Amino acid sequence: MSTGRERRIQERDRSRERRVEEREQSRERRLEEREARRHRGEPQPPIWTRPEPGARRARLTREDIARAALQIADADGIDALSMRRVASELGVGTMSLYYYVQTKAELLDLMHDEMIGEVVVPDGELPDDWRGALETIARRALEATRRHPWALDSPPTAAGPNGMRHFEQSLAAVADLDIHEQTRFDIILIVDEYVFGYALREAAEQREAQAWDEAHLEAMLQYFESLLASGQFPHVDSLRQGQDARASFDRIQGLLRDPGRFERGLKRLLDGIALELGDAAR
């Protein structure tokens, strides 16, 4: 008797749990459909224009949500990110998470702003000279993208508070230069674009290296050999320096992946800017 009653209670509890889960799944599908409709229509106001939930309802902060989402994306890739997964990491229901973040696009905006917070130089540590300041910002930006490579393929839809702090510091870096406003923007953006381009290339090379097994590499080397044998690529052929295909490939890959290449490129970029600015850069 007791066993039968316990079984009925367990079945009732499981049935209740299934109904709750089905309701959450249904609600999540409706919210995802709403998000898709928003993307097809007019842009929605960014999450930053909406106040955070009041103290009576708030169990989470936007920083809590962003950090949990970052951990998932960093560990398993951006494709593993979902509202359900983030909610699970935070120990709340999926529908509870939607109280704080209405769409996945908003979640990505929170993640990006949290990441940009890693780029912001702590108070009192930004160098006073324009060149040192831009070097510091550039290095911190590269390190942040290395920690969060998914961000290269998932741009934010709106800048948040940390994005504004980063922009403020970038402007502060060139504030003392006696130059036109357009030139200030050009300098800030060209350094940002150098970092982004370098990080994008570096991430692509890492994905390529992971995807190429020995058989694939041998096939590609044979193909390269056939192209060089045509005589149409004398400058590329000269890179071999008498080595066989594999040895020259490994040597060239070493040149491309030289860890000092970022600093050399940044120095040459800033040298060119200083040369153009002349006395204004001193």
C-alpha positions as CSV (number, residue, x, y, z in Angstrom):
1,M,0.0,0.0,0.0
2,S,2.7,2.4,1.1
3,T,4.8,1.5,-1.9
4,G,1.9,2.0,-4.3
5,R,1.1,5.4,-2.8
6,E,4.7,6.5,-3.0
7,R,4.8,5.4,-6.6
8,R,1.7,7.5,-7.4
9,I,3.2,10.5,-5.6
10,Q,6.4,10.1,-7.7
11,E,4.5,9.8,-10.9
12,R,2.5,12.9,-10.0
13,D,5.6,14.9,-9.3
14,R,7.2,13.8,-12.5
15,S,4.1,14.7,-14.4
16,R,4.1,18.1,-12.8
17,E,7.8,18.6,-13.7
18,R,7.1,17.7,-17.3
19,R,4.2,20.2,-17.5
20,V,6.4,22.9,-16.1
21,E,9.2,22.1,-18.5
22,E,6.8,22.0,-21.5
23,R,5.4,25.4,-20.5
24,E,9.0,26.8,-20.3
25,Q,9.9,25.3,-23.6
26,S,6.7,26.7,-25.2
27,R,7.4,30.1,-23.7
28,E,11.0,30.0,-24.9
29,R,9.9,29.2,-28.4
30,R,7.5,32.1,-28.4
31,L,10.2,34.4,-27.1
32,E,12.6,33.2,-29.8
33,E,10.0,33.8,-32.4
34,R,9.5,37.3,-31.0
35,E,13.2,37.9,-31.2
36,A,13.3,36.8,-34.9
37,R,10.4,39.1,-35.7
38,R,12.2,42.0,-34.0
39,H,15.3,41.3,-36.1
40,R,13.2,41.4,-39.3
41,G,11.6,44.7,-38.2
42,E,12.8,48.0,-36.7
43,P,15.8,47.9,-34.4
44,Q,14.9,47.6,-30.8
45,P,16.2,50.0,-28.1
46,P,19.4,48.6,-26.5
47,I,19.2,46.9,-23.1
48,W,21.1,49.8,-21.6
49,T,18.1,52.1,-22.1
50,R,16.1,49.8,-19.8
51,P,16.6,50.0,-16.0
52,E,17.7,46.9,-14.3
53,P,15.0,45.1,-12.2
54,G,14.2,46.7,-8.9
55,A,15.7,45.3,-5.7
56,R,12.5,43.5,-4.8
57,R,12.7,41.3,-7.8
58,A,16.4,41.2,-8.6
59,R,18.2,38.0,-7.8
60,L,20.8,38.5,-10.6
61,T,22.8,41.4,-12.0
62,R,23.6,42.0,-15.6
63,E,27.3,41.3,-14.6
64,D,26.2,37.9,-13.2
65,I,24.5,37.0,-16.4
66,A,27.3,38.3,-18.6
67,R,30.0,36.3,-16.7
68,A,28.0,33.1,-16.8
69,A,27.5,33.5,-20.5
70,L,31.2,34.3,-21.1
71,Q,32.2,31.1,-19.3
72,I,30.0,29.1,-21.6
73,A,31.1,30.7,-24.8
74,D,34.8,30.6,-23.8
75,A,34.6,26.9,-22.9
76,D,32.3,25.5,-25.5
77,G,32.0,28.1,-28.2
78,I,29.3,30.6,-29.1
79,D,27.1,27.9,-30.7
80,A,26.7,26.3,-27.2
81,L,25.3,29.5,-25.8
82,S,21.5,29.6,-25.2
83,M,19.2,31.2,-22.7
84,R,18.5,27.8,-21.2
85,R,22.1,27.0,-20.7
86,V,22.9,30.4,-19.1
87,A,19.9,30.0,-16.8
88,S,21.1,26.6,-15.8
89,E,24.5,27.9,-15.0
90,L,23.0,30.6,-12.8
91,G,20.6,28.2,-11.1
92,V,17.4,29.9,-12.2
93,G,14.6,29.0,-14.6
94,T,14.8,30.0,-18.2
95,M,11.8,32.2,-17.9
96,S,13.3,33.9,-14.9
97,L,16.3,34.8,-17.0
98,Y,14.0,36.5,-19.6
99,Y,12.9,38.9,-16.8
100,Y,16.5,40.3,-17.0
101,V,17.4,39.7,-20.7
102,Q,14.7,39.7,-23.3
103,T,16.6,38.3,-26.3
104,K,19.8,36.5,-27.2
105,A,20.9,39.7,-28.9
106,E,20.7,41.5,-25.6
107,L,22.7,38.6,-24.0
108,L,25.4,39.1,-26.6
109,D,25.5,42.8,-25.9
110,L,26.0,42.1,-22.2
111,M,28.8,39.7,-23.0
112,H,30.6,42.1,-25.2
113,D,30.4,44.9,-22.7
114,E,31.8,42.6,-20.0
115,M,34.6,41.7,-22.3
116,I,35.3,45.4,-23.2
117,G,35.6,45.9,-19.4
118,E,38.8,43.9,-19.6
119,V,40.2,46.3,-22.2
120,V,39.5,49.4,-20.0
121,V,42.7,50.5,-18.3
122,P,42.4,50.7,-14.5
123,D,42.3,54.3,-13.1
124,G,45.7,55.9,-12.9
125,E,47.4,53.4,-15.2
126,L,46.9,54.9,-18.6
127,P,50.2,56.4,-19.8
128,D,50.3,60.2,-20.2
129,D,51.9,60.1,-23.7
130,W,49.7,59.3,-26.7
131,R,51.9,56.6,-28.0
132,G,52.2,54.7,-24.7
133,A,48.5,55.1,-24.1
134,L,47.5,53.6,-27.5
135,E,50.0,50.8,-27.1
136,T,48.5,49.9,-23.7
137,I,45.0,49.9,-25.0
138,A,45.9,47.9,-28.1
139,R,47.7,45.2,-26.0
140,R,44.7,44.9,-23.6
141,A,42.3,44.6,-26.6
142,L,44.3,41.8,-28.2
143,E,44.5,39.9,-24.9
144,A,40.7,40.3,-24.4
145,T,40.0,38.9,-27.9
146,R,42.4,36.0,-27.3
147,R,40.5,35.1,-24.2
148,H,37.2,35.4,-25.9
149,P,37.7,34.5,-29.6
150,W,34.0,34.0,-30.2
151,A,33.6,37.8,-30.0
152,L,35.3,38.2,-33.4
153,D,32.4,36.5,-35.2
154,S,29.5,37.9,-33.0
155,P,29.6,41.7,-33.0
156,P,27.4,43.6,-30.5
157,T,24.4,45.6,-31.6
158,A,24.9,48.4,-29.2
159,A,27.8,49.8,-27.1
160,G,27.3,49.6,-23.3
161,P,28.9,51.4,-20.3
162,N,32.3,49.7,-20.7
163,G,32.2,50.4,-24.4
164,M,31.8,54.1,-23.5
165,R,34.7,53.9,-21.0
166,H,36.9,52.4,-23.7
167,F,36.0,55.1,-26.1
168,E,36.7,57.8,-23.4
169,Q,40.1,56.3,-22.8
170,S,40.9,56.2,-26.5
171,L,40.0,59.9,-26.8
172,A,42.0,60.7,-23.7
173,A,45.0,59.0,-25.3
174,V,45.1,61.5,-28.2
175,A,43.6,64.5,-26.3
176,D,46.9,66.4,-26.0
177,L,47.8,66.2,-29.7
178,D,47.4,69.4,-31.6
179,I,45.5,67.9,-34.5
180,H,42.1,68.0,-36.3
181,E,39.2,66.1,-34.9
182,Q,39.1,63.9,-38.0
183,T,42.7,63.0,-37.4
184,R,42.0,62.0,-33.8
185,F,39.3,59.6,-35.0
186,D,41.5,58.2,-37.8
187,I,44.3,57.4,-35.3
188,I,42.0,55.7,-32.8
189,L,40.2,53.7,-35.4
190,I,43.3,52.6,-37.3
191,V,44.8,51.2,-34.1
192,D,41.5,49.4,-33.3
193,E,41.3,48.1,-36.8
194,Y,44.9,46.8,-36.6
195,V,44.2,44.9,-33.4
196,F,40.9,43.5,-34.8
197,G,42.5,42.4,-38.1
198,Y,45.5,40.8,-36.3
199,A,43.2,39.0,-33.9
200,L,40.9,37.8,-36.7
201,R,43.9,36.5,-38.7
202,E,45.4,34.8,-35.6
203,A,42.1,33.1,-34.8
204,A,41.6,31.9,-38.4
205,E,45.1,30.4,-38.4
206,Q,44.5,28.5,-35.2
207,R,41.2,27.1,-36.5
208,E,43.0,26.1,-39.7
209,A,45.9,24.4,-37.8
210,Q,43.3,22.4,-35.7
211,A,41.4,21.3,-38.8
212,W,44.3,20.1,-40.9
213,D,45.4,16.5,-40.2
214,E,48.5,15.0,-41.7
215,A,46.8,13.6,-44.8
216,H,45.2,17.0,-45.5
217,L,48.5,18.8,-45.1
218,E,50.3,16.4,-47.4
219,A,47.6,16.8,-50.1
220,M,47.9,20.6,-49.9
221,L,51.7,20.5,-50.1
222,Q,51.5,18.4,-53.2
223,Y,49.0,20.9,-54.7
224,F,51.4,23.8,-53.9
225,E,54.3,21.9,-55.5
226,S,52.2,21.6,-58.7
227,L,51.5,25.3,-58.7
228,L,55.1,26.2,-58.2
229,A,56.2,23.8,-60.9
230,S,54.2,25.9,-63.4
231,G,56.7,28.8,-63.1
232,Q,54.0,31.3,-62.6
233,F,54.9,32.1,-59.0
234,P,58.6,32.9,-58.9
235,H,58.4,35.1,-55.8
236,V,56.6,32.4,-53.8
237,D,59.0,29.8,-55.1
238,S,62.0,31.9,-53.9
239,L,60.7,31.5,-50.3
240,R,61.6,27.8,-50.4
241,Q,65.3,28.7,-50.3
242,G,66.2,25.2,-51.6
243,Q,64.2,23.4,-48.9
244,D,61.6,20.7,-49.6
245,A,58.0,21.6,-49.5
246,R,57.4,20.5,-45.9
247,A,60.5,22.2,-44.5
248,S,59.7,25.5,-46.3
249,F,56.1,25.3,-45.2
250,D,57.0,24.8,-41.6
251,R,59.5,27.7,-41.8
252,I,56.9,30.1,-43.3
253,Q,54.3,29.1,-40.8
254,G,56.9,30.0,-38.1
255,L,57.3,33.4,-39.6
256,L,53.5,34.0,-39.8
257,R,53.0,32.8,-36.2
258,D,56.0,34.6,-34.7
259,P,54.7,36.0,-31.3
260,G,56.7,39.2,-31.8
261,R,54.8,40.1,-35.0
262,F,52.0,42.0,-33.2
263,E,54.4,44.3,-31.4
264,R,56.5,44.9,-34.6
265,G,53.4,45.8,-36.6
266,L,52.1,48.1,-33.8
267,K,55.4,49.9,-33.7
268,R,55.5,50.4,-37.4
269,L,52.0,51.6,-37.4
270,L,52.6,54.2,-34.6
271,D,56.0,55.1,-36.2
272,G,54.1,56.1,-39.4
273,I,51.5,58.1,-37.4
274,A,54.3,59.9,-35.5
275,L,56.1,60.7,-38.8
276,E,53.0,62.1,-40.4
277,L,52.1,64.2,-37.3
278,G,55.6,65.7,-37.0
279,D,55.8,68.3,-34.3
280,A,52.2,67.7,-33.2
281,A,53.3,64.2,-31.9
282,R,56.0,65.5,-29.6
